[in-house]
């Protein structure tokens, strides 16, 4: 996979001096390297080894001669490309398969069928695809192997509301959770308890078949029960947890009645909890994380080291409110300039992770754009200083941009055109701000998804 920053030359040219342009170029090319490092096809081809009939992956070994059928199911932003690569490895050994993928993708598969569904808000097509997956899983026997391809976006792309809940109600609570500043783990805890597929239910329904789960992680720290809401993983959360989360963000009172009823019935033990670790189904499930945010962040560092910069991977587990993270990253840039800490100039600092935006304004934007906007205010006037941030899936929030780039002249450029950055930040309107400066990063959907990567350059 070759990632193209469609407006790369424009973004570099927007630097007001030669040193600013160089800093922008370094930042953007390192972000490109980060995304390319988690190409799902390359990851599958590098992690899976087939020798005769022996499949090796993640320390596990499977003798394919022991299985009558080999099925492929799953979903996520990368699942289509994962399926392509899997067919390259396994070829005609695959009996049948279906993966739910975002709309508009093009995949070269012959046996595994890409089934288009909606993201981030689930739709009826996603439900239809999940039902077809469950048909496969439920007819599989102990002599069958199911390979499940899971990546970021899987929660939305593989919806199946629990009995008594409509898709419209599930959609509403998802929208509210996305807007309120809840973490991905909190969102998934609720999703799992209003789903008939996630939270371990797929593994439960596939038993006694053997399940190999290949995961491209978009959740910090790779907690298996949170990635795509863990369809083949024991669920450590409870109905009570889901209720507490909705109350924490003041969503309980306005939640659809069907959802409140299911969660309260679950608390009372009137309906089954999600499958837990002691369930026998999980004895035949094998989970392998083939790529994550750390891989992307490390690749950005390596790209910057190769350019001669003193490079530090600050973290691949970055969390927090996006605007506060932007201020924090800017403060590190200022410290580098002032004292040479934590690394001497020319310096590059990489932080991977996933922040949140608590929407209080009426504007448009995404996590990474808000990081860049907040940082711009604090690096004002610094020569050769850039903060750039993008979402590895190429879609930052509800926008067509992957992220944004800011330098020490961004605020001055904005002021010349009558833009007051503080006002745009207050309105969560980072997209409009950077659009007017032509400093949004455009890649289009990348076909992968392992959180976000931010880069701080001081040269």
N, C-alpha and C positions, 0 to 999 in steps of 0.2 A: 504494500500500500504506500503510495506516495501522497503525502498531504500537501495540498496547495493552499497557501495563504493568498487568496485571490487578489488582494489589494496590497501586496507586500511592498512594491515599489513606491506606492503612494504613502504608505505608513512610514517608510524610511525617509522619503523626501520631506515629510512634514517636520522633521528635525530642523531647527533653525540654524544650527552650526554643524560643521563637519564632525565634531566630537559627539554631538547629540545624534546625528544620523548614524554614526558608527554604533553607539550604544543601543539605538533602536534595532539596528540590523542584528546585533548579537542576541538581543532578547528574543526577537521574533524567530530567528533561526533555531534557537534552543527550544522554543516551544514547539516548533515544527518537528524537531528531533524527538521530543517527548511523546508526541502523538504517534509518530511512526514506530516507536519502540513497542507500542502495545497494539500493533496490527494483529487482529485476531487470527488471520490466516497464518501469518508467520509464527505466532505463538503455538497454534495447534500443530503445525508441521514440525516445530522444533521440540515440542514436549512429548508427542506421541511417536513411538517406535514400533513398527510391525516387522517381526522376523518370522517368516513362514506363517504360522497361525498364532504366534504369541504376540499379544499387544502389551506394551509396557508404557506406563504413564504414572508420574508422581510416586514412584516407588511400588506401585501395584503391578501385578502381572495377571493377564487374563488369557486363557487358552481358548481361542474362539471355536475350536473344534468341539468344545463342551456345550455349545449353545446351538439350539435349533434355529432360532431367529434372532436378528440383531435389529432393534428398532431405534430410531432417533427422534427425539422430541425436544421441545424447549422454546425459549423466547428471550428477546432482548435486542438492544440496538446492534449488537455484534453477532447475533445468532445466525444470520444469513451467511455471513462470511465464514463463521465457524463451521457451518454445515458444508460449505464449499470445500474447505480444507479437509474436513473429515472424510468426505467422499474421495478426495485425492489419496488419503491414507488407506481407507477400507474398501473403496470401490464396490464391487458387486456383492460383497459380504453383507451390505446393508439390505434388509428386507423391505423396510417401509419407514417413512418418517415425515414429520411436519414440524415446522418451527414458526412461531409468530414473530413477524418482523415489522419495522416501521414502514409506513406507506412511502412509495416512491423509490424503493431500493431495487437494484438489479442484481440478481444472483445466478451464478452458473452452476446449478445443481440438476441432477437427473432423477434421483430417487427421493431425496428429501424435498418436500414441497414447502416453499416459502409462502406463508399465509399473512397477508397484510392486515395490520390492526393499528389502532390509534395510540399515540403517546403525546403528552403525559396523562391525558384524561382517557380512561378506557372506553371502548365502544362495543357494540354487539358483534362485530366481526372478531374481536379478540375473544369474546365468550365462545363463539362458534369454533374457533381454532382450539381452545382449551378442551372443549367437549370432544373433539376429534382425538386430541392427545390422550384423554382419559379412556376413550374407547380402546386405544392401543394398549394403554397401561393395564386396564382391567382384564383384557383377554390374554395378556402375557402370562406365561407359566414359569415354573422354577427352572425350566430348560432354556429360558430366553434371557437376553441381555438388552437392557435399555440404556442408551447413552443420552443423557440429558444435557443440552447446551444452554447454559445460563449466563446472561450478562446484564449489565446495567440497563434499566428500562423494563426489565422483565415483569416487575410488579404491575405496571400499567398495561403492558402488552399481553399479559396472561390473566385476564380477569375472569372470575367465576363467582358471582355473589353467593353467599351462603343461603340456604333455603329460607325464604321469608323476606329476603332483601332484594330490592330491584337494582338494576345497574344504574339507574338514575340516582337513587339514594347513595349508592357507593361512590358515584361520580361526584356528588355534591360534597360528601365528607372529605374526599380526596382533594378537591379544590380548596376547601377551607383549611385543611392541614398544610397544603403547599403555601398558602398565603400567611399563615400565622407565625411562622418562624420555628415550627417544630423541626427537630432533627430527622434525618432519614430513618434512623432506628425507631423513633417514636411513631413516625408515619407508618412504617411497616408493621409495628406491633398492633396497630389498629387494623390495618389491611388484613393481616393474617386471621384475625378473629371475625371478620365478616366475609371470609373467603372459603370456598369449598375445594380449593386447589393448593393454596399456599400454606405455610406453617406446618409442613410435613405431610399434608394430605396426599400429595402425589405419591410419595414413598409408600404410604399406607395402602393406597389403592393399587399400586404396582406389585406389592408383595404377593407371591413369593419370588418374583423375578429379581435378577441381579440388576442393580442400578449403578451406573458410573456417571457421576456428575462432573462435568468440565465447566469451570467457573471463571469468568472474567469479572473481577471484583470491582464494584463501584461504591463499596462501603468501607469506611476507614477502619483499618485493623483487620479487615477480612472476616468479620463474624459471619459464619456460614448461614446462621438462621435469619440474617437480615438481608443478604444479597438476593434480590428479586423476591424478598419475603420468604425465602427458604422453603420452596416446595418439596424438597427431598431431605430436609434437615429437621431434627427435633426442635420444637419451639420452647424456648425458655420463658416466654412471656405468657400472661394469663388474661382472661376476660377482665379481671379487676384492673390489671395494668392498662388495658385499652380504655376503660372507663376513666381512670385517673388522668390519662393523657388528654382526653377530650375536656375534662374539667380544668386541667392545668391551663389550657389555652382558651378557656371560656367558650368552648364549642358544644358542650354537653346539652345545654338548654335548647339550642337551635338545631341540634342533630336530628335527622329524620327519625320518626317514631319507630320505623322498622329496625333501624340500627340500634336504637336504645333498647328495644325489646329483646333482640338477640343477645346483646351484651349483658343485660340484666338476667336473662334466662340462663346464660352461661355462668354467671356468678353464682346463681342458685343451684347449679348442677343439673338443670333441666335438659340441657343439650350438651353433647360431648365437648370437652376441651380439645385443643389442638394436640396432636400426638407428641408425647414426651420421650425423653432419652431411653426409657426402659422398654419402649415398644419394640417387639421382635422384628418389625419391618426394617429397622435401621441397621440390623446386623448384616443386611445384604446390600447396603448402600455405601459407595465409596466416593468421597469428595476430593477433587483436585483443583486448587486455584492455579490457573495457568498464567495469570497476569494481574497486576494491580497498580495502584497509584505510585508505589515506591519504584516500580520498574520505569514508569514514565518520568518521575522526578530524577532518578539516577541518570537516565539518558540525557536529560537536559543538562545536568552537571557535566557529564562527559563531553558533550558538545562544546560547552563553555571552557572547560579545561583545555581542549584541543586548540582553542583560540588564544591561549596564554593567560587566561584570567585566573586569579586566585578564587577558588570556588568552594562554597559551603552548601551542603544539603541541610537546611535548617530543620526540616521535618517533612514527613509525608503523611502526617496525621493532623494537619491544620484544621481547626474548627473555630467557630465564633461568628459573631455578627460581622457581615462583610465590610461595613464601613470602619469598624474597629480594627479589623485585620489590615485594611488598607493603611490606616494611620500607623499601625504597628510596623508594617513593612517599610513605610516611609521613615520611621524613626531609626530603623536599622541603617538605612541608606545615609541618613544624616550622621549617625555615629561613625560609619566607615569614613566619611569625608572628614569628620572632626578629629578622629583619633586612630583610625586604622583598625578598629575593632568591629566585628569579630574577625575580619580578614582585611588585609591591606589592599589598597587600590593597585592595579585595576581589579575590581572585585565583582563577583557574581554570587548571589544568594538565591537559592531555589527553595520554595515551599509548596508542597503538594497537599491536597486535602479537599475539604468541601465546607464552605461557609454557608450561612443562612442570611436571608434578608427578611426582616420584619416589615411588611409593607404598611406604611402609614400615609403615604402620599398618593397622588393620582397619576404618577408618571409611569414610564415604561423602562425596564432595564433587567439586568441579571446580576448574579452574585459577582462575577468577575468584572463586569463594568462598574459596579459599585465600589469594588476594591480599588480599581484604578482611579476613580473619581476622588475617593477619600484620600488616596495617596498623593494625587496631584496637588491638593491643597497644602500638604506638608513638605513636599520637595520643591516648592516654588523657588525659583532662582538658582537651583543647583545645576551646574554645568556638567554634561556628560552623565546625567542620572536618569534612569528609566525604571518605571515599574509597569510590567505588562502581565496580564493574567488571562487565561482562557479555559474554557471547558473542553475536555478532551473529546467529547462527542460532537463538537462543532456548533452546539446550540446552547447559548447562555440564557437561561430563564425563558420567558415567553417571547423571544426575539429571534431574528435571523442572523445575529452576530454570535461569534464564538467567545468574544471578550473585547478587551480594549487595551490601549497602550497610552501611557502618560509620561511626560518628562518634565524637567525643571522649567520649561517655557510654556507648558500647557495652560496654566492659569493666565499668564500674560496674553497669550493668543486669544483666549476666551474673552478676556476683558476688552480687548480691542474690538471685538464684534458685539459687545454689549451683553455677554453671557456672565452671570454670576454663579459660580460653581456651587456655593453654599445653598442657593435656592434650589438648584437641580438635585442636590443631594437630599435636601429636606423633603422633596417630592418623589424620591425614588425614581428620578428621571434621568438616570445616567445614559440611557440609550440616546435620548434626544441631544444631550450635551455632547457626547462624543461623535454623534452623527453630524452635527454642525461643524465639527473640527476635522471631519474625515479621519477619525482615529479609532473607529471600530475595527475589530479584526474579523474578517470574513473567510471562512473555510468551507461552509456548507457542512452537512452531516458527514462525519468522518468514517462511520462504520465501526467505531469502537467507543468505549466509555469506561474510564477509570478515574472519575472525579476531575478535579481541577489542578492546574499547575500555574504558579505565580513565580515571576523572575524579577529580581532587583539587580540592576547593573549600575555600577559607579566606576567610570574610567577617567 
